[in-house]
Amino acid sequence: MSQKRALGRPPTNLLKQPTIEKIQDQAQILFLNYSYQEVSMDDVAKATNVTKATVYYYFPSKSNLYAKTMIRMLERIGEQVKDTLQKEQSFYKNLYEVAHGFLTATLHLDIDALTRGTETVLEKNDWQEMNRAIEELYTVLEVGFQSAMDKGQLPSAFSSKFSSRIFFSLLQIGNNQNIIGEEGEDDVVQITEDIIRFFQKGISQ
């Protein structure tokens, strides 16, 4: 299985990481590349270069490993988005940085797909925690949009929740286009600019 670095995972030296973090980093790559159903605990153990017993020592089930790993990733993404939206520059420049960062991730990330089709295979508590983490990520974006509206940096013709969800949908569309077309950096920049321009024009009508 090929290994790529995923959105939400900071560059680190694996040799200096605690074992639990090594396991989650490799699990994140595998789950995002191959889906929950296709990845086994043995796959994760081999990718991390530890025994399967070691993986089970930290995570009692694949459901637990998946949930904890994806929640950690979502929390990191949320922190990155929050920090970017709080920068002391124009709101649309902040949005550009959020969009560009999303599109230049080396793994296609479909947030909604993280729980799609897993309700019957994940343990109930794990599935609920995953959904809460996804909603918290949406909330981070919504709060950033509301703050921009309060400052007069973003038109308030639509609610912050609606506007932020529309923006996130555009990111998902742009990410699909980026992956399918295998565009270079110049094309990623163009897609990012198109997203911001389309959003800005639509929200200002």
LINVEN-V866701 format. One record per pair of residues at least 12 apart in sequence whose ideal C-beta (glycine too) atoms are under 6 Angstrom apart, sorted by sequence separation. I is the first residue (numbers start at 0). GAP is how many residues later the second one is. D is the distance in whole Angstrom. If there is no record, write none. Layout:
i->I gap->GAP d->D
i->I gap->GAP d->D
//
This chain:
i->29 gap->13 d->6
i->83 gap->13 d->5
i->40 gap->14 d->5
i->83 gap->14 d->5
i->145 gap->14 d->4
i->114 gap->15 d->5
i->144 gap->15 d->4
i->114 gap->16 d->6
i->26 gap->17 d->5
i->80 gap->17 d->6
i->173 gap->17 d->5
i->25 gap->18 d->6
i->141 gap->18 d->5
i->144 gap->18 d->5
i->141 gap->19 d->5
i->144 gap->19 d->4
i->25 gap->21 d->4
i->40 gap->21 d->6
i->173 gap->21 d->5
i->5 gap->22 d->5
i->25 gap->22 d->5
i->141 gap->22 d->4
i->5 gap->23 d->6
i->110 gap->23 d->6
i->140 gap->23 d->4
i->22 gap->25 d->5
i->169 gap->25 d->5
i->2 gap->26 d->5
i->5 gap->26 d->5
i->21 gap->26 d->5
i->169 gap->29 d->6
i->35 gap->30 d->5
i->22 gap->32 d->6
i->166 gap->32 d->6
i->19 gap->38 d->5
i->26 gap->38 d->6
i->162 gap->40 d->6
i->27 gap->41 d->5
i->26 gap->42 d->5
i->69 gap->44 d->5
i->23 gap->45 d->5
i->27 gap->45 d->6
i->154 gap->48 d->6
i->154 gap->49 d->5
i->90 gap->57 d->4
i->81 gap->58 d->5
i->62 gap->59 d->5
i->66 gap->59 d->4
i->73 gap->59 d->4
i->77 gap->59 d->5
i->80 gap->59 d->5
i->84 gap->59 d->4
i->62 gap->60 d->4
i->69 gap->60 d->6
i->63 gap->62 d->6
i->66 gap->62 d->6
i->70 gap->62 d->4
i->77 gap->62 d->5
i->90 gap->62 d->4
i->62 gap->63 d->5
i->66 gap->63 d->5
i->73 gap->63 d->5
i->90 gap->63 d->6
i->7 gap->65 d->4
i->107 gap->67 d->6
i->7 gap->68 d->4
i->7 gap->69 d->4
i->101 gap->69 d->5
i->102 gap->71 d->6
i->107 gap->71 d->5
i->98 gap->72 d->6
i->102 gap->72 d->6
i->31 gap->75 d->5
i->102 gap->75 d->5
i->35 gap->82 d->6
i->103 gap->84 d->6
i->102 gap->85 d->5
i->102 gap->89 d->6
i->99 gap->92 d->5
i->98 gap->93 d->5
i->98 gap->96 d->5
i->6 gap->98 d->4
i->95 gap->100 d->5
i->4 gap->101 d->5
i->5 gap->101 d->4
i->94 gap->101 d->6
i->3 gap->102 d->5
i->6 gap->102 d->5
i->3 gap->103 d->5
//
